[in-house]
Amino acid sequence: MMPAHHPCGPIMPHQTRSRSSARCRCPVETLFFDHLTEGQVPCSDLGGMSSPCSYRSGMSSTRILRRVNAPRASVYRALLDARAVAAWRVPPGMSSHVHVFEPREGGSIRISLTYDAPAGTGKTTAHTDTYHGHFVKLVPDEQVVEVVEFETTDPALSGVMTITISLSDAGGGTDVLAVHDGVPSGVSPADNESGWRLSLARLAALVEAG
């Protein structure tokens, strides 16, 4: 089932956003931030910019900031390298299999994450989560935007999600801001946040090791 398409109102400076609400959530293509400590993400001042939404009521968003002690170019390469993605973009207790990964605007993505333990319950099969989508926007050394959705028959897990990863120079390293919009109502916001924190920690370890 595809979500209804409707326009958003303007996003105003310092607007408060709850983690889970029935309000429209727009994919944000450009985010401006500075003077942040790890894990703190303010609402962005988008100057009244508005954009169309395609997210249903009840979906949530996850926003995580991670400092990486490596230059932006190194981090950016790890976002678009299939082997690197298989290593970092997977939480502990799961393994990743990259079926398709075409790092260009419009390029396809298809990845499966499988629980190591048989007790894990998958969204696609008994123990596996598979998602597919494509890259929407690539700005070298600055930003990666993709839209993806789970391969599932469960309406509570269905719907298009937008993942935006933005990079900025910070203290000799790079601030990595991951914004995951349109998270389905069937996915726990707390679990999704934990998964992103653990994955970004793996990204940092991978890139910092050179």
N, C-alpha and C positions, 0 to 999 in steps of 0.2 A: 504494500500500500504506500503510495506516495503522499506526503503531507500536503495540505492545502497551501497555496501560494498567496501571500498577502503582503502589502507594503508596510514598512516600519515607519514610525515617526522618528524625528531627529533624536540623536543621542547627545544629550547636553553635558557640559562640563560638570564633573564631580557627581554625576548621577549615580544613585545607589542601585546596585544590582544584587539581588539575592541569589543564592546558589541554585535554587530550584523555584521557578515561578511560572505563571501562565503568560507572562509578558513575552512579546516578540524578541527573539534573539538574532541579531544580524551577524554574519561573518565579517570580521573586521580585518581589512587588508593592510592597514597601516596603524601601528601603535607607537606612541611617543611616551617614553618614560625615562626618569633618571633618579638618582639618589634613593634607590630601593635597597632594602636589605633582603636577603634570600627568603623567598616565600611570600613577600609582600608585593601585591600588585594593585595599584590604584586604578580607578576608573579613568579611561583615556579622554582627553579633550580632543574631540574630533571636529570642533568648530561647526556643530550643527549638521554635519554630514549625515545623510541617510542612505540606506541601501535596502534592497528587497530581502525578505526573510523567506525561508522555506521550512521552518521548524514548527512542530506542533506543540500545543499546550502540554505542560507537564515535563517537557525536556529540561535538561540542566546544562550548565557550563562548568568547565574546570579551567583554572588559570594558575599556572605554576611558573615561578621564576627560579632559575638555577645559575649560579656563577661557575664558569668553567675557566680554568687557568690555561687557556690556549687562545691563539688568535682566531678571529671570526672565520678566516678562510679555512682553517683546519676543521672547525666545527661544521661549517657549511658542507664541506666534502663528506663528512660523516652522515649528514642528513640525506645525501643523495647517492650513497654507495650501498648497493644491495647487501653486500657481505657485512658491512658495518651496521646497517639497519637490522639485520638478522641477529646481530650480537647485542645491540643496546636497546632496541625498541621491543622489549619483551620483559615482563616482570619475572622475578624469581619463581621457580616452580613450574615454569612453562618453557617450551622450546618453540623456535620460530622456523617456519619454512616459507621462503619467498618464491611464489609461483611466477609472478610477473612484476617487473619493476623497471619502468621506462622514465628516467629522470629528465623530462622535458615538459613544457607546458602542453597539456592535453594528453600526456603519456599515461598509460594504464598502470594500476597498482592492484596486486592481489596477494594477500599474505594470510597464512594460517598460524595460529598460536595453539599449541596442544599442551594440556596439563600433563606433567610428569607422573603424577599420582592418579590412579583410577577413580579416586573420590571426586576429582574436579568435574564440574558440570559445564559442558560447552554450550555455546549459543547456536552452533551450526550442526554439529554431531554430538555424540555422547560426551566427548572429552575435548572437542576442538572448537575454537572461534575462528571463522574465516571472514575476512572483510575484503571488499574490492572498491575501486574508485579510480580517480585520476588526479593528476597535478593541475591546479588551476593557475598558479602564479609562482614563478621562480625569479627572485631578485638576487643575483650572485652576491654571496657573502652577507646578505641581509635578511632574506625572508623566503620561506617555503609555505605555500598554501595548497592544501589538498582537500578534496571532498571524498568521503568514503561511506560505506554502509555495510552492516553485517549481513551475511547470507543466512537468513533465518526465516522461519514461518511464524514466529511468535510476534504478534503486533506490538507487544511491549518492548521488543528489542529492535524494531524496524525503524527506518527513517534515515535521511541523509544527515551526515555529520560533517562539520568543517573543522579542520585542524590547521592552525596557523602557528608557525614557529618563527619568531623574530629574533634577530641577533643585533647586539649593540656593544660597542667597546666599553669596557669597564675595568678600571684599576689594573691595566696591563693584561687583562683577560677578556672574556666575553660573557655578557649576560644573555642567557637563553630564556626567552619567554614563550611558553607553550600554552596556547589557548585552544581548548577543545569544546566547540559549541555544538548544540543539538544532540547531546548525549541522551539516548532513549530513556524513558521513564523506568524501564526494567533493569537499568544498570544503576547500582548504588553510587551516588556522588562521592561518598567517602572512599569506596573501593577504587573508583576511577582516579581520584586524586592520589591515593596511595600508589596505584600502578604507575602514574605519570612521574611521581617523585622518585620511585625506584628506577624507572627507565632512564630518567635524566641523570641520575647518579651513575648509571652504567655508561651513559654517553660521556659524562665528564671523565670517568676513569679511563675509557677507551681513548679519548682524544688526548688527555693529559699524558698518557703513556707513550704517545707518539707512534 
